[in-house]
């Protein structure tokens, strides 16, 4: 699957890259036939946010976004949302 990562308001630190690898593995597991995934990692004054857009065969698209007061909570929430998505399929 092709991927693209965008960082806004922050740099690609070792910690963020490690968290992103875990998230990418979860997306691969949840949608093994996906064609493309775009990840956005953003740090704003009020919150830390993580978003993912996944393009599936046939043109269907998933869009998920989560935020929290820190990276741990933001990544935990996006992973929970992906778990719910997998359960609904």
C-alpha positions as CSV (number, residue, x, y, z in Angstrom):
1,X,0.0,0.0,0.0
2,X,1.2,3.5,-0.8
3,X,1.4,5.8,2.2
4,X,1.9,9.5,2.9
5,X,2.6,11.2,6.2
6,X,2.2,14.9,6.9
7,X,3.4,16.6,10.1
8,X,1.9,19.9,11.1
9,X,3.1,22.0,13.9
10,X,5.6,19.3,15.0
11,X,8.6,17.4,13.6
12,X,9.0,13.7,13.0
13,X,10.5,12.6,16.3
14,X,11.6,9.0,17.1
15,X,8.6,8.7,19.4
16,X,6.1,9.9,16.8
17,X,7.5,7.7,14.1
18,X,7.3,4.7,16.5
19,X,3.7,5.5,17.3
20,X,2.9,6.0,13.6
21,X,4.4,2.6,12.8
22,X,2.0,0.9,15.3
23,X,-0.9,2.8,13.7
24,X,0.2,1.8,10.2
25,X,0.3,-1.8,11.3
26,X,-3.2,-1.5,12.6
27,X,-4.4,0.0,9.4
28,X,-2.7,-2.8,7.4
29,X,-4.4,-5.4,9.6
30,X,-7.8,-3.7,9.4
31,X,-7.7,-3.1,5.7
32,X,-5.2,-5.5,4.1
33,X,-6.5,-4.7,0.6
34,X,-6.2,-0.9,1.0
35,X,-4.6,1.0,-1.9
36,X,-3.5,4.2,-0.2
37,X,-3.3,5.6,3.4
38,X,-2.6,9.3,4.3
39,X,-1.6,10.0,7.9
40,X,-1.7,13.5,9.4
41,X,0.0,14.2,12.8
42,X,-0.7,17.7,14.1
43,X,0.3,19.6,17.2
44,X,-1.8,22.6,18.0
45,X,-1.8,24.9,21.1
46,X,-4.9,23.2,22.5
47,X,-4.5,19.6,21.4
48,X,-2.5,16.8,19.6
49,X,-4.3,15.3,16.7
50,X,-3.9,12.2,14.4
51,X,-5.9,11.6,11.3
52,X,-6.0,8.8,8.7
53,X,-7.6,8.6,5.3
54,X,-7.6,5.1,3.7
55,X,-8.6,4.4,0.1
56,X,-10.0,0.9,-0.5
57,X,-10.5,-1.0,-3.7
58,X,-13.7,0.1,-5.5
59,X,-13.2,3.7,-4.4
60,X,-14.5,3.5,-0.8
61,X,-12.7,5.6,1.7
62,X,-12.3,5.6,5.5
63,X,-11.7,8.8,7.3
64,X,-10.8,8.8,11.0
65,X,-9.6,11.5,13.3
66,X,-8.7,11.7,17.0
67,X,-7.2,14.2,19.3
68,X,-6.1,14.5,22.9
69,X,-4.1,16.6,25.3
70,X,-1.0,14.6,24.5
71,X,0.3,12.1,21.9
72,X,-0.5,9.1,24.0
73,X,-4.2,9.9,24.2
74,X,-4.5,11.0,20.6
75,X,-2.9,7.8,19.3
76,X,-4.9,5.6,21.7
77,X,-8.1,7.2,20.6
78,X,-7.4,6.7,16.8
79,X,-6.5,3.1,17.5
80,X,-9.8,2.6,19.3
81,X,-11.7,4.2,16.4
82,X,-10.0,1.8,14.0
83,X,-10.9,-1.1,16.3
84,X,-14.6,0.0,16.2
85,X,-14.3,0.3,12.4
86,X,-13.0,-3.3,12.1
87,X,-15.8,-4.6,14.4
88,X,-18.4,-3.0,12.2
89,X,-17.3,-4.7,9.0
